[in-house]
Amino acid sequence: GGDGGGGGGGGAALDSTRAPAAAADAAASREHAYLELSVGGEARGRLVAELFGDLVPRTAANFAALCAGASVAGRRLSYEGCAFHRLVRGFVLQGGDVISGDGSGAACIHDDRVPGTFPDERLDLPHSRPGLLSMANMGRDSNGCQFFVTLQPAPQLDGKHVVFGRLVAGMALLRQLEEMPTDATERPATPIVITRCGALSRAEALAATAA
């Protein structure tokens, strides 16, 4: 199965290759995406993520496309209806297996085969805090569709997983999910499912952040 991972610190300061003003402009234009979740079939709210498209454009684009629904190898793949299959309290909440739903599947918009993967874009963004989105993988250069959200700083994942976004709304929901019981395989005992997902406009994202 895909190895769990964490998220990286956001902000223009992470990119030392840009002038500060240019980096700030790039950060200001970042895309946002939402995941509406149910637990045991009951709506529980949404997670809103800012995607680091200025820092890891291919990785962010893959996530955004799977939120919107993408055609890969003649199949429509989407995070909608996909469950979070792994929960480790104090570490990560992992999901996004649009192929098999159990952590064994891989697909992406950058490879026209299923299973399909794409290389690590950059590995220098740290898993420095809770609420970071990062790619799960099965070793170097094996990114597909699976991702995780950090529940605590996870420096042991630095240099091994590509951080591509951060939660800007939904941390309280994430903390509630973290407390849910799991079975012996770290799978949530009650299914946590993405019921709807997609892009948010900047105005919608700002409203969600302020809520």
N, C-alpha and C positions, 0 to 999 in steps of 0.2 A: 504494500500500500504506500501511498504518498507520505513522505515524512512531514511531520507538522512543522510549522514555522511561525514567524512573528512578523511585525511591521516595523517600518523605519521612521526616524524622526523627519518631520515635514519642514518645509520652509526653505527659502532661497539660500539660507546660510549653508545648506548642504552642498551647494554647487559652487566650488571655488573657481571654476573655469570661466564664470561669467562676471561681468561688471555688476556691482550691487544693484544698480538701477534696472538693468536688463533682466537680472534674475528676479527682481521684485515684480516687474511687469509680467514675466512668464508665470510666476506663481499666482498672480492676480487673475490670470485667464484660465486657470485649471478647471477641467471638467469635474462635475459631481455626479454621483450615481446613488440610487437608493435600493435597498432590499427590504421589502415588507415581509414580516415573518409571522408564522403561526406555530403554536406549540400544541400538539395533540389536536390539531384541527381548529384551534381557537386563535383568532387574530391577536397579536401581542404588540404590534407597533413596527417601527422601521428603523433601520440603520442608514445613515447618510454618510457617504464617504467622499472626501476630496481626493482626486487621483493625481499623482505626480507625473502628469504628461510631459512636463518640461524637463524632468530628470530621467524618466524611463518611458519614453513614448510608445515603444512597441508593447511593453508589458501593460501599460495603462490602457492602450487601445484594445488589447485582447480582452481585458476585463470588461471594458465598456461595451464591446461588441457582444459578449456573452450575456450581459445584462439586457441588451436590446433584443437579442436573438440573432444568430448568425448562421449562414449556410456553410457547412464544411463537409466536403466529400459527398455532396448531394443530400445531406441531412441537416435539418434545422436544429441547432443546439442552443440552449438557453439555460440560465440559472433558474428560471421560473419552474417551480415544481421540484427543485433539487433540495435535498436535505443536508444539514450539517451532520456528518457521520462520525465526527470525533470531537470530544470535549475533554480537556485535561485542565482541571481547576488550577489556577495560578500559572497557567502556561498559554494554551491556545484553544480557540474554537475553530475547527477546520471543516470545510465543505467545498462545494463547487464541482464535484464529480458528476458531470453532465452525461457521462457514458454509462456507468454502472452504479453510481450512488453509494459505493462502499469504500472508496479510496484507492481502487485499483485502475480506474480509467484515466485516460489522457486525451485531450483534443485541444486545438487552438486554431485561431484564424490565420496563423503564419505557416501552417503546414496543411496541405490539401489531402492528407491521409488521416485515417482514424485507425489506431491511435496515432497521434501526432504531437510533437513537442517543438519548442524553440529554445535558443541558447539564453543563458543568463545575460541580461543587458548590462547590469552593473551590480556589484556586490558590496559597495562601500557605504550604503545607507544603513544606519544601525537600527537594531530592534530595541530602541531605547526607552520605550514607554508603552503603556496599555493603549489599545485602540488602533494599532497600526495594521495595515493590510500587507501581506507578504505572500509570495508564491510558495506553495508546497511543491516538493519535487522528489525525484528518486535518484538524486545524485546530480553532479554538475551538468549544466546545459540540458535539463530535462523538464522544463516548464511546460505545463499544459493548461488545464482549466481549473485545477484545484488551488485554493488559497486558504489562508488562515488569518484570524484576527488575534493579535496578542492580548493577553489578559494581564500581563505584567511585563516589565523589561525582560528581554530574553537575549542577553549578550552571547550566549552559546550558539545562537543562530547566525550571528554576524559573519559575513564572508561566505555563507552557504546558501542563503535565500535572498531573493530580490524583493525588497520593500517597494511598494508601488502606490501607497495611499494611506490615508488616516481617517478615522471617524471624526466627523464634526458634529454629529448628533446621534443619539442612541446609546450613549455610554451606560445610562441607568438600565436600559433593557439588556445590554451585554452583561452587566453585573448580575441581573436576575437569571439569565441563561447559565452563567457560570456556576450557579448554585444547584442546578438541576442534577438529579442522580444519573449515573451512567452504569452500563453493564460491564462485564469483565473485559470487553474489547474496547472500552472507552467510548462506546456509542451511547448517545443520550437515550435513556430509557423511554422517554416520550419524544416522538419525532419533532425536531425543529426544522421547519420547511420554509423555503423562500416561495411565497405565494405570488408576489409580483415584484418586478424589478425594472430598472431603466435609468435613463438620464434625467437630471434635473437642470433647469436653467439656473443661472447664477442667482437670480432673484429668489427662486424657490429654495435654493441651497442656503442663502442668507436668512430667509425666513425660518427655515428648519433649525439653523444654528441659534437663532435668537429665541426660539420657542422654549 
